[in-house]
Structure formats: structure tokens, C-alpha cells
Amino acid sequence: MTKSENWVGKVLMPIGDASETVDTLYPYFRIGEEKYEVVVAGPQARIYAMVLHEIPKRTDVKWDITEERPGYHIQATMAFHEINPEAFDGIFISGGRAPEYIRYDVDLMRIVRHFFEQGKPVGVVCHGIEIVSAAGVIHGRTVTTVAKCALDAEQGGATYVDQPVVVDGNLVTTRTWHDYAECLPEFMQLLRDYTQNFR
């Protein structure tokens, strides 16, 4: 039996250069632990550079924005234009600076809309809200995100709330990776329910 035959489902993870390292790797491994194949896709199929985001704790450094440093690298095995979203059971959209850029990709917008149209599980963390807002799929939803992206949520027609995780139908949103202990169980439950009952 090959490794691929052991998977119980498939989850898409769109990324780009400057995707946040922990935002991305935590769900990548957590979802894989439960035998869901995580397919990483980007604007092109290539290696991408991730970053680390944090608010500096040093009192001598007076940053009023997030500090960004180099993180690990990750391989996207598919390009957005190659993706048939019907082959996937869910999507998890990580944060970092990448969403600001990849939200202009028409194929990514096509992909994201599919998951909402079909009611498939969608997980979104931090700046990932910029992607679902750009796709026009969160109007009338209640969401959370990092506070500095509240405007992106509201411009997409959503109601923003500041809490660790919000589940609204097929959509699970969370502020940052610091809230993953509350977010990932909710996303995994939606994913299990979908693959067991609707696929």
C-alpha cells in the first residue's frame, strides 16, 4: 500500500513568499497527523521562503508594526492554475505577508470560491482573511482575525469580533497561531464531519 492510499482526505494549503512560518507549519503537520494529505500550492510550483512575525518584546525597540524575520522554506508541489478544487475536502489559508500579494491571483480566487459554494471546510488565520475578503465570500459572516486586519474583514462585508476562534458555518477563523489550540480542533471536526458525511 502506498502512502497516498493511507490518506482519508485531502486539504489544500495556498501559500506564497512571506507566508508566516508557524501559521503555516502548525496546521500542515496537525492536519497530516489525522491522515489528511496536505497539498501546498503557490503561484508557481517551487520553493517559497517563509517568515517569522512577532511584536518585539524588547523595551528598547519601539516598533509599532509587526517585526519580520526570515523563517523556513516550504515546497509548493502545485501551481494555483493546476488546482481542481473538486479534488479537495477542505482548505486552510495561512497568514503572513503573502496573502497581500497572492489575493490578486485569479486562480486562487476561483479555488477559494469553490470551497464556499460547496460548503467545504475552510480555515483562515491572521492575514489569510485578506484572501477570503478579496474572494467576496465572507459577506454576512462573523469572523475573527488579527486586530490590524479587522478592516479587511469588514470591507469584505463580515462582522469582526476579537476572540480566539469563530466558527460560522463551514468557516473557521482565528486571530493568530497563538490561538491554534482552540482553532485546530474546530477545523478538524468540520473536516471529519465533511469527509464522513458528504464525500
N, C-alpha and C positions, 0 to 999 in steps of 0.2 A: 504494500500500500504506500503510495507516495504521500509526501507531506500535504499536498494540496487536497488529497482525498480525506484528510482528517478535519478540514475546516467545516464548521457548521453554518457559516455565512461569510459575507464579505462587506467590509466597510471602507469607504473612500476617505482619504485624508488629503485635501488640497493644501499645498504649501508653495513657498517661493523663497527667494533670498530674503533673509532677515525675519523668517519665522522664528518665534520665541522658542528656545530650546526646551524648557520644562513644559510649556504649553503643549508642545508637540510630542515629546518623547513619553511623557507620563501616559496619555491616552493610547499612544501607539503600542506600548507594552501591556497596558492594562486590558485593552480590548483583545489583544492577541492571547493573553492568558486564558481567556474563555473560548479559545479556538475559533475566533473570527479572524479571517485574513484581512490585514490592513494594507490597502494598496495606496501608496504615496504617489501623488500626481502633481505636476507643476506645469508652467507654461511650456517647458520642454522636458523631455526625459533626460535628466542629467543630475549631477551632484549639486546640492544647494548648501549655502552657508547659513547656519542659524545664528541667533544672537541671544545674549542674556540681558534681560531687562530688570531693573530694580530701582527703587528710590534709595539713594545713598544714605547710610546711617551715620556717616561721619559728620560731626557738627561743624567741622572747618570747611566743608564743601557745601555751598549753598545752591544746589540745583533746584529749580522749580519744575523741571520736567524729568522724565524717566532717563536714567543713565543707561547707555547701551554699550555692551562689550561683545567681542566675538565669542561664539559658542561652538558646538559641534557641527558636523556636516551630516547631511542625510541625502540618500539617493531617491530621486523620483523615478520610478520604473515606467511611468506612462506620462504622456503629454495630455493636457486637457482636451485637445481636439480628438484624441483617440478614445476617450471615455464614452462608453454606453452606460448611462446611469441605471438602466433597467437591470444590469447585472449585479447591482449592489443593493444591500439590505439597509444601509444607513450611511450617514456622512458625519464626520467630525471635523469642524473647522477651527484650527488653532489660531493663536494671536501673534503678536509681534508687530513689526512694521510691514511685513509682506502684504497683509490684506489691503493696505492703502494702494498698492500697485496692482495686485492681481485681480482686484474687483473690476478692472477695465477689460478683462478677458471675456469676450462674448461666449466662448465655450464654457467657461466656468459659470457664467450666469445661467446658461441653458441647463447645465448639470444641477445647480442648486435649485432651480425652479422645479425640476422633476421631483425631487425629494418632498417638496411641499405639496405639489399637485397629487402625488401618490400617497401622502400621509406616512412616509417612511421616517424613521428616527433621525433627528438632526441634533447634533451637539455643537454648541458655539461657546468659545471662551474669549474673553477680553476683546481685542481689536477685531476678532473674527466677526463681530456684529456689523462691521463695515461692509462685509461681503453680502450678508443676508439683507441688509438695508438696501444696498445697491441693486440687488436682485428683485426688489419690490415684493418681498414675500412675508414681511412682518407687520403689515398694516393691521391694526386692531389687536395685535398680540401684546401680552405683558412679558417683558424681558428684563434681564439684568446684564450688566457689563461693567468693565472698569469705569469709574466715575467720569473720566475725561472723554469717554466715548458715549456718554448719555445723549448728547446732541445727535450723534449718528443714529441712535435708536429712534429718537423722537422724529427726526427728519424722515425716517422710513415709515412713520405712522404708528409706531409702537408706543406703549406706555412703559417708561423706565422706572424700575424700583431698585433700591440699593439693598440687596440681600444676597447671601451666598449662592443660591441656586433658585431658578424659577422653571417650573415645568408648565408649559402651555400647549396642550395637545401633543403633537409629535415633536415639539421643540423644547430642548433643554438648554438653558443659558446659564452661564456662571461668570463671576467677575474676573478672577484671575486663577492661576494654578493653585494658589493658596486655598481655594475653595473646592479642590478636586475631591477631597474625601467625602463631600456631600454631593457633588455633581456626578461623578462617575457611576455611583450605584444607580442613580436615577436614569442615566443614559443607558446603562447596561440592562436595566429592567425593561425599558422601552424596546431595546434591540432584541432581547429574548422573546418578549411578547410578540413582536412582529415576525420573527423567523419561525416561531412555533405555531402562530395562528393565521398568518396572512400570506406566507410564501408558498 
